[in-house]
Amino acid sequence: MIQKIIFFFEMRSFGVCAWWARKLGISGAKVRLGFIYSSFIALGSPLLIYLIMAWVLEHKHYFKLQSRKRNTIWEL
């Protein structure tokens, strides 16, 4: 039973810590430890922030704006 729960969370992990680690250029383990330590200090509120970021990362295709090429002054 425990193995099924662990497998579920390993397969469904959202990659929030990995995304932050890539953006900040640091190790993913340091970001995970930061979330763990801040959860103990702030009594679990970073867990709510983590879940919100996970939801946004899962649905980021709705939030991406169309990137259009901007014209330079010489192309006007």
Phi and psi restraints in degrees (range 20) as a CNS / XPLOR table:
assign (resid 1 and name C) (resid 2 and name N)
       (resid 2 and name CA) (resid 2 and name C) 1.0 -63.8 20.0 2
assign (resid 2 and name N) (resid 2 and name CA)
       (resid 2 and name C) (resid 3 and name N) 1.0 -38.8 20.0 2
assign (resid 2 and name C) (resid 3 and name N)
       (resid 3 and name CA) (resid 3 and name C) 1.0 -62.2 20.0 2
assign (resid 3 and name N) (resid 3 and name CA)
       (resid 3 and name C) (resid 4 and name N) 1.0 -37.6 20.0 2
assign (resid 3 and name C) (resid 4 and name N)
       (resid 4 and name CA) (resid 4 and name C) 1.0 -65.0 20.0 2
assign (resid 4 and name N) (resid 4 and name CA)
       (resid 4 and name C) (resid 5 and name N) 1.0 -40.2 20.0 2
assign (resid 4 and name C) (resid 5 and name N)
       (resid 5 and name CA) (resid 5 and name C) 1.0 -66.5 20.0 2
assign (resid 5 and name N) (resid 5 and name CA)
       (resid 5 and name C) (resid 6 and name N) 1.0 -44.9 20.0 2
assign (resid 5 and name C) (resid 6 and name N)
       (resid 6 and name CA) (resid 6 and name C) 1.0 -62.9 20.0 2
assign (resid 6 and name N) (resid 6 and name CA)
       (resid 6 and name C) (resid 7 and name N) 1.0 -43.3 20.0 2
assign (resid 6 and name C) (resid 7 and name N)
       (resid 7 and name CA) (resid 7 and name C) 1.0 -62.2 20.0 2
assign (resid 7 and name N) (resid 7 and name CA)
       (resid 7 and name C) (resid 8 and name N) 1.0 -41.0 20.0 2
assign (resid 7 and name C) (resid 8 and name N)
       (resid 8 and name CA) (resid 8 and name C) 1.0 -59.5 20.0 2
assign (resid 8 and name N) (resid 8 and name CA)
       (resid 8 and name C) (resid 9 and name N) 1.0 -47.9 20.0 2
assign (resid 8 and name C) (resid 9 and name N)
       (resid 9 and name CA) (resid 9 and name C) 1.0 -70.8 20.0 2
assign (resid 9 and name N) (resid 9 and name CA)
       (resid 9 and name C) (resid 10 and name N) 1.0 -31.8 20.0 2
assign (resid 9 and name C) (resid 10 and name N)
       (resid 10 and name CA) (resid 10 and name C) 1.0 -69.7 20.0 2
assign (resid 10 and name N) (resid 10 and name CA)
       (resid 10 and name C) (resid 11 and name N) 1.0 -37.2 20.0 2
assign (resid 10 and name C) (resid 11 and name N)
       (resid 11 and name CA) (resid 11 and name C) 1.0 -78.4 20.0 2
assign (resid 11 and name N) (resid 11 and name CA)
       (resid 11 and name C) (resid 12 and name N) 1.0 -28.1 20.0 2
assign (resid 11 and name C) (resid 12 and name N)
       (resid 12 and name CA) (resid 12 and name C) 1.0 -102.6 20.0 2
assign (resid 12 and name N) (resid 12 and name CA)
       (resid 12 and name C) (resid 13 and name N) 1.0 13.1 20.0 2
assign (resid 12 and name C) (resid 13 and name N)
       (resid 13 and name CA) (resid 13 and name C) 1.0 -62.4 20.0 2
assign (resid 13 and name N) (resid 13 and name CA)
       (resid 13 and name C) (resid 14 and name N) 1.0 143.7 20.0 2
assign (resid 13 and name C) (resid 14 and name N)
       (resid 14 and name CA) (resid 14 and name C) 1.0 -89.3 20.0 2
assign (resid 14 and name N) (resid 14 and name CA)
       (resid 14 and name C) (resid 15 and name N) 1.0 -18.7 20.0 2
assign (resid 14 and name C) (resid 15 and name N)
       (resid 15 and name CA) (resid 15 and name C) 1.0 80.8 20.0 2
assign (resid 15 and name N) (resid 15 and name CA)
       (resid 15 and name C) (resid 16 and name N) 1.0 22.2 20.0 2
assign (resid 15 and name C) (resid 16 and name N)
       (resid 16 and name CA) (resid 16 and name C) 1.0 -64.3 20.0 2
assign (resid 16 and name N) (resid 16 and name CA)
       (resid 16 and name C) (resid 17 and name N) 1.0 -46.4 20.0 2
assign (resid 16 and name C) (resid 17 and name N)
       (resid 17 and name CA) (resid 17 and name C) 1.0 -65.8 20.0 2
assign (resid 17 and name N) (resid 17 and name CA)
       (resid 17 and name C) (resid 18 and name N) 1.0 -39.1 20.0 2
assign (resid 17 and name C) (resid 18 and name N)
       (resid 18 and name CA) (resid 18 and name C) 1.0 -65.6 20.0 2
assign (resid 18 and name N) (resid 18 and name CA)
       (resid 18 and name C) (resid 19 and name N) 1.0 -38.1 20.0 2
assign (resid 18 and name C) (resid 19 and name N)
       (resid 19 and name CA) (resid 19 and name C) 1.0 -65.1 20.0 2
assign (resid 19 and name N) (resid 19 and name CA)
       (resid 19 and name C) (resid 20 and name N) 1.0 -45.6 20.0 2
assign (resid 19 and name C) (resid 20 and name N)
       (resid 20 and name CA) (resid 20 and name C) 1.0 -63.8 20.0 2
assign (resid 20 and name N) (resid 20 and name CA)
       (resid 20 and name C) (resid 21 and name N) 1.0 -39.0 20.0 2
assign (resid 20 and name C) (resid 21 and name N)
       (resid 21 and name CA) (resid 21 and name C) 1.0 -63.8 20.0 2
assign (resid 21 and name N) (resid 21 and name CA)
       (resid 21 and name C) (resid 22 and name N) 1.0 -41.0 20.0 2
assign (resid 21 and name C) (resid 22 and name N)
       (resid 22 and name CA) (resid 22 and name C) 1.0 -64.5 20.0 2
assign (resid 22 and name N) (resid 22 and name CA)
       (resid 22 and name C) (resid 23 and name N) 1.0 -42.9 20.0 2
assign (resid 22 and name C) (resid 23 and name N)
       (resid 23 and name CA) (resid 23 and name C) 1.0 -67.3 20.0 2
assign (resid 23 and name N) (resid 23 and name CA)
       (resid 23 and name C) (resid 24 and name N) 1.0 -37.5 20.0 2
assign (resid 23 and name C) (resid 24 and name N)
       (resid 24 and name CA) (resid 24 and name C) 1.0 -89.5 20.0 2
assign (resid 24 and name N) (resid 24 and name CA)
       (resid 24 and name C) (resid 25 and name N) 1.0 -14.2 20.0 2
assign (resid 24 and name C) (resid 25 and name N)
       (resid 25 and name CA) (resid 25 and name C) 1.0 74.8 20.0 2
assign (resid 25 and name N) (resid 25 and name CA)
       (resid 25 and name C) (resid 26 and name N) 1.0 31.4 20.0 2
assign (resid 25 and name C) (resid 26 and name N)
       (resid 26 and name CA) (resid 26 and name C) 1.0 -124.6 20.0 2
assign (resid 26 and name N) (resid 26 and name CA)
       (resid 26 and name C) (resid 27 and name N) 1.0 177.5 20.0 2
assign (resid 26 and name C) (resid 27 and name N)
       (resid 27 and name CA) (resid 27 and name C) 1.0 -70.9 20.0 2
assign (resid 27 and name N) (resid 27 and name CA)
       (resid 27 and name C) (resid 28 and name N) 1.0 143.3 20.0 2
assign (resid 27 and name C) (resid 28 and name N)
       (resid 28 and name CA) (resid 28 and name C) 1.0 -65.4 20.0 2
assign (resid 28 and name N) (resid 28 and name CA)
       (resid 28 and name C) (resid 29 and name N) 1.0 -31.2 20.0 2
assign (resid 28 and name C) (resid 29 and name N)
       (resid 29 and name CA) (resid 29 and name C) 1.0 -64.8 20.0 2
assign (resid 29 and name N) (resid 29 and name CA)
       (resid 29 and name C) (resid 30 and name N) 1.0 -35.4 20.0 2
assign (resid 29 and name C) (resid 30 and name N)
       (resid 30 and name CA) (resid 30 and name C) 1.0 -68.0 20.0 2
assign (resid 30 and name N) (resid 30 and name CA)
       (resid 30 and name C) (resid 31 and name N) 1.0 -37.0 20.0 2
assign (resid 30 and name C) (resid 31 and name N)
       (resid 31 and name CA) (resid 31 and name C) 1.0 -67.8 20.0 2
assign (resid 31 and name N) (resid 31 and name CA)
       (resid 31 and name C) (resid 32 and name N) 1.0 -42.4 20.0 2
assign (resid 31 and name C) (resid 32 and name N)
       (resid 32 and name CA) (resid 32 and name C) 1.0 -62.2 20.0 2
assign (resid 32 and name N) (resid 32 and name CA)
       (resid 32 and name C) (resid 33 and name N) 1.0 -43.9 20.0 2
assign (resid 32 and name C) (resid 33 and name N)
       (resid 33 and name CA) (resid 33 and name C) 1.0 -62.6 20.0 2
assign (resid 33 and name N) (resid 33 and name CA)
       (resid 33 and name C) (resid 34 and name N) 1.0 -36.7 20.0 2
assign (resid 33 and name C) (resid 34 and name N)
       (resid 34 and name CA) (resid 34 and name C) 1.0 -62.1 20.0 2
assign (resid 34 and name N) (resid 34 and name CA)
       (resid 34 and name C) (resid 35 and name N) 1.0 -42.2 20.0 2
assign (resid 34 and name C) (resid 35 and name N)
       (resid 35 and name CA) (resid 35 and name C) 1.0 -64.9 20.0 2
assign (resid 35 and name N) (resid 35 and name CA)
       (resid 35 and name C) (resid 36 and name N) 1.0 -41.1 20.0 2
assign (resid 35 and name C) (resid 36 and name N)
       (resid 36 and name CA) (resid 36 and name C) 1.0 -65.2 20.0 2
assign (resid 36 and name N) (resid 36 and name CA)
       (resid 36 and name C) (resid 37 and name N) 1.0 -48.4 20.0 2
assign (resid 36 and name C) (resid 37 and name N)
       (resid 37 and name CA) (resid 37 and name C) 1.0 -64.8 20.0 2
assign (resid 37 and name N) (resid 37 and name CA)
       (resid 37 and name C) (resid 38 and name N) 1.0 -41.8 20.0 2
assign (resid 37 and name C) (resid 38 and name N)
       (resid 38 and name CA) (resid 38 and name C) 1.0 -67.9 20.0 2
assign (resid 38 and name N) (resid 38 and name CA)
       (resid 38 and name C) (resid 39 and name N) 1.0 -29.2 20.0 2
assign (resid 38 and name C) (resid 39 and name N)
       (resid 39 and name CA) (resid 39 and name C) 1.0 -66.8 20.0 2
assign (resid 39 and name N) (resid 39 and name CA)
       (resid 39 and name C) (resid 40 and name N) 1.0 -38.9 20.0 2
assign (resid 39 and name C) (resid 40 and name N)
       (resid 40 and name CA) (resid 40 and name C) 1.0 -69.1 20.0 2
assign (resid 40 and name N) (resid 40 and name CA)
       (resid 40 and name C) (resid 41 and name N) 1.0 -40.0 20.0 2
assign (resid 40 and name C) (resid 41 and name N)
       (resid 41 and name CA) (resid 41 and name C) 1.0 -72.3 20.0 2
assign (resid 41 and name N) (resid 41 and name CA)
       (resid 41 and name C) (resid 42 and name N) 1.0 -43.4 20.0 2
assign (resid 41 and name C) (resid 42 and name N)
       (resid 42 and name CA) (resid 42 and name C) 1.0 -95.5 20.0 2
assign (resid 42 and name N) (resid 42 and name CA)
       (resid 42 and name C) (resid 43 and name N) 1.0 13.1 20.0 2
assign (resid 42 and name C) (resid 43 and name N)
       (resid 43 and name CA) (resid 43 and name C) 1.0 59.0 20.0 2
assign (resid 43 and name N) (resid 43 and name CA)
       (resid 43 and name C) (resid 44 and name N) 1.0 42.1 20.0 2
assign (resid 43 and name C) (resid 44 and name N)
       (resid 44 and name CA) (resid 44 and name C) 1.0 91.8 20.0 2
assign (resid 44 and name N) (resid 44 and name CA)
       (resid 44 and name C) (resid 45 and name N) 1.0 -5.3 20.0 2
assign (resid 44 and name C) (resid 45 and name N)
       (resid 45 and name CA) (resid 45 and name C) 1.0 -65.0 20.0 2
assign (resid 45 and name N) (resid 45 and name CA)
       (resid 45 and name C) (resid 46 and name N) 1.0 -30.6 20.0 2
assign (resid 45 and name C) (resid 46 and name N)
       (resid 46 and name CA) (resid 46 and name C) 1.0 -63.9 20.0 2
assign (resid 46 and name N) (resid 46 and name CA)
       (resid 46 and name C) (resid 47 and name N) 1.0 -22.6 20.0 2
assign (resid 46 and name C) (resid 47 and name N)
       (resid 47 and name CA) (resid 47 and name C) 1.0 -63.6 20.0 2
assign (resid 47 and name N) (resid 47 and name CA)
       (resid 47 and name C) (resid 48 and name N) 1.0 -40.1 20.0 2
assign (resid 47 and name C) (resid 48 and name N)
       (resid 48 and name CA) (resid 48 and name C) 1.0 -65.0 20.0 2
assign (resid 48 and name N) (resid 48 and name CA)
       (resid 48 and name C) (resid 49 and name N) 1.0 -41.5 20.0 2
assign (resid 48 and name C) (resid 49 and name N)
       (resid 49 and name CA) (resid 49 and name C) 1.0 -63.1 20.0 2
assign (resid 49 and name N) (resid 49 and name CA)
       (resid 49 and name C) (resid 50 and name N) 1.0 -41.7 20.0 2
assign (resid 49 and name C) (resid 50 and name N)
       (resid 50 and name CA) (resid 50 and name C) 1.0 -60.3 20.0 2
assign (resid 50 and name N) (resid 50 and name CA)
       (resid 50 and name C) (resid 51 and name N) 1.0 -44.8 20.0 2
assign (resid 50 and name C) (resid 51 and name N)
       (resid 51 and name CA) (resid 51 and name C) 1.0 -65.9 20.0 2
assign (resid 51 and name N) (resid 51 and name CA)
       (resid 51 and name C) (resid 52 and name N) 1.0 -36.6 20.0 2
assign (resid 51 and name C) (resid 52 and name N)
       (resid 52 and name CA) (resid 52 and name C) 1.0 -66.0 20.0 2
assign (resid 52 and name N) (resid 52 and name CA)
       (resid 52 and name C) (resid 53 and name N) 1.0 -43.6 20.0 2
assign (resid 52 and name C) (resid 53 and name N)
       (resid 53 and name CA) (resid 53 and name C) 1.0 -65.2 20.0 2
assign (resid 53 and name N) (resid 53 and name CA)
       (resid 53 and name C) (resid 54 and name N) 1.0 -35.4 20.0 2
assign (resid 53 and name C) (resid 54 and name N)
       (resid 54 and name CA) (resid 54 and name C) 1.0 -64.8 20.0 2
assign (resid 54 and name N) (resid 54 and name CA)
       (resid 54 and name C) (resid 55 and name N) 1.0 -41.0 20.0 2
assign (resid 54 and name C) (resid 55 and name N)
       (resid 55 and name CA) (resid 55 and name C) 1.0 -64.2 20.0 2
assign (resid 55 and name N) (resid 55 and name CA)
       (resid 55 and name C) (resid 56 and name N) 1.0 -42.9 20.0 2
assign (resid 55 and name C) (resid 56 and name N)
       (resid 56 and name CA) (resid 56 and name C) 1.0 -64.5 20.0 2
assign (resid 56 and name N) (resid 56 and name CA)
       (resid 56 and name C) (resid 57 and name N) 1.0 -41.6 20.0 2
assign (resid 56 and name C) (resid 57 and name N)
       (resid 57 and name CA) (resid 57 and name C) 1.0 -66.1 20.0 2
assign (resid 57 and name N) (resid 57 and name CA)
       (resid 57 and name C) (resid 58 and name N) 1.0 -34.3 20.0 2
assign (resid 57 and name C) (resid 58 and name N)
       (resid 58 and name CA) (resid 58 and name C) 1.0 -69.6 20.0 2
assign (resid 58 and name N) (resid 58 and name CA)
       (resid 58 and name C) (resid 59 and name N) 1.0 -30.0 20.0 2
assign (resid 58 and name C) (resid 59 and name N)
       (resid 59 and name CA) (resid 59 and name C) 1.0 -114.9 20.0 2
assign (resid 59 and name N) (resid 59 and name CA)
       (resid 59 and name C) (resid 60 and name N) 1.0 28.5 20.0 2
assign (resid 59 and name C) (resid 60 and name N)
       (resid 60 and name CA) (resid 60 and name C) 1.0 -66.7 20.0 2
assign (resid 60 and name N) (resid 60 and name CA)
       (resid 60 and name C) (resid 61 and name N) 1.0 -20.5 20.0 2
assign (resid 60 and name C) (resid 61 and name N)
       (resid 61 and name CA) (resid 61 and name C) 1.0 -67.8 20.0 2
assign (resid 61 and name N) (resid 61 and name CA)
       (resid 61 and name C) (resid 62 and name N) 1.0 -21.1 20.0 2
assign (resid 61 and name C) (resid 62 and name N)
       (resid 62 and name CA) (resid 62 and name C) 1.0 -78.2 20.0 2
assign (resid 62 and name N) (resid 62 and name CA)
       (resid 62 and name C) (resid 63 and name N) 1.0 -25.9 20.0 2
assign (resid 62 and name C) (resid 63 and name N)
       (resid 63 and name CA) (resid 63 and name C) 1.0 -94.1 20.0 2
assign (resid 63 and name N) (resid 63 and name CA)
       (resid 63 and name C) (resid 64 and name N) 1.0 -15.4 20.0 2
assign (resid 63 and name C) (resid 64 and name N)
       (resid 64 and name CA) (resid 64 and name C) 1.0 -71.8 20.0 2
assign (resid 64 and name N) (resid 64 and name CA)
       (resid 64 and name C) (resid 65 and name N) 1.0 132.1 20.0 2
assign (resid 64 and name C) (resid 65 and name N)
       (resid 65 and name CA) (resid 65 and name C) 1.0 -86.8 20.0 2
assign (resid 65 and name N) (resid 65 and name CA)
       (resid 65 and name C) (resid 66 and name N) 1.0 154.0 20.0 2
assign (resid 65 and name C) (resid 66 and name N)
       (resid 66 and name CA) (resid 66 and name C) 1.0 -67.4 20.0 2
assign (resid 66 and name N) (resid 66 and name CA)
       (resid 66 and name C) (resid 67 and name N) 1.0 121.2 20.0 2
assign (resid 66 and name C) (resid 67 and name N)
       (resid 67 and name CA) (resid 67 and name C) 1.0 -87.3 20.0 2
assign (resid 67 and name N) (resid 67 and name CA)
       (resid 67 and name C) (resid 68 and name N) 1.0 118.6 20.0 2
assign (resid 67 and name C) (resid 68 and name N)
       (resid 68 and name CA) (resid 68 and name C) 1.0 -113.2 20.0 2
assign (resid 68 and name N) (resid 68 and name CA)
       (resid 68 and name C) (resid 69 and name N) 1.0 150.2 20.0 2
assign (resid 68 and name C) (resid 69 and name N)
       (resid 69 and name CA) (resid 69 and name C) 1.0 -76.9 20.0 2
assign (resid 69 and name N) (resid 69 and name CA)
       (resid 69 and name C) (resid 70 and name N) 1.0 126.7 20.0 2
assign (resid 69 and name C) (resid 70 and name N)
       (resid 70 and name CA) (resid 70 and name C) 1.0 -84.4 20.0 2
assign (resid 70 and name N) (resid 70 and name CA)
       (resid 70 and name C) (resid 71 and name N) 1.0 139.8 20.0 2
assign (resid 70 and name C) (resid 71 and name N)
       (resid 71 and name CA) (resid 71 and name C) 1.0 -80.4 20.0 2
assign (resid 71 and name N) (resid 71 and name CA)
       (resid 71 and name C) (resid 72 and name N) 1.0 141.7 20.0 2
assign (resid 71 and name C) (resid 72 and name N)
       (resid 72 and name CA) (resid 72 and name C) 1.0 -83.5 20.0 2
assign (resid 72 and name N) (resid 72 and name CA)
       (resid 72 and name C) (resid 73 and name N) 1.0 171.4 20.0 2
assign (resid 72 and name C) (resid 73 and name N)
       (resid 73 and name CA) (resid 73 and name C) 1.0 -65.5 20.0 2
assign (resid 73 and name N) (resid 73 and name CA)
       (resid 73 and name C) (resid 74 and name N) 1.0 -25.2 20.0 2
assign (resid 73 and name C) (resid 74 and name N)
       (resid 74 and name CA) (resid 74 and name C) 1.0 -81.0 20.0 2
assign (resid 74 and name N) (resid 74 and name CA)
       (resid 74 and name C) (resid 75 and name N) 1.0 -13.6 20.0 2
assign (resid 74 and name C) (resid 75 and name N)
       (resid 75 and name CA) (resid 75 and name C) 1.0 -97.6 20.0 2
assign (resid 75 and name N) (resid 75 and name CA)
       (resid 75 and name C) (resid 76 and name N) 1.0 2.8 20.0 2
